[in-house]
Amino acid sequence: MRSMIRVKQVMPLDGFVVRLSFTDGTQRDVDLEPFLHGPIFEPMRRERDEFLKVTVDSRAGTIVWPNGADIDPDVLYLGLQPAWRESPHMVSQTTA
């Protein structure tokens, strides 16, 4: 069974970009600005010092902030879009 890849280390860079190291040894720079959406992320968007408080929760394997905000490690690793950006799927039904 393959183990899940999780965030091992985070280092803030310029703006809202962080350098993430993952448990498989890969490293990537990710712009978190698109993910900082909604009231829980407001302090990080508003104040750089709050953004810089990002750490890794080793149990969850992802990045977190002191107010409880976090981002799904699979989204970060796979480069997926934030959930709020995804358009709702249209379900069409036809009758015979």
Buried (B, 14 or more C-beta within 10 A) or exposed (E): EEEEBBBBBBEBEEEBEBEBBBBEEEEEEBEBBEBBBEEEBBBBBEEEEBBEBBEBBEEEBBBBBEBEBBBBBEBBBEEEEBEEEEEEEEEEEEEE
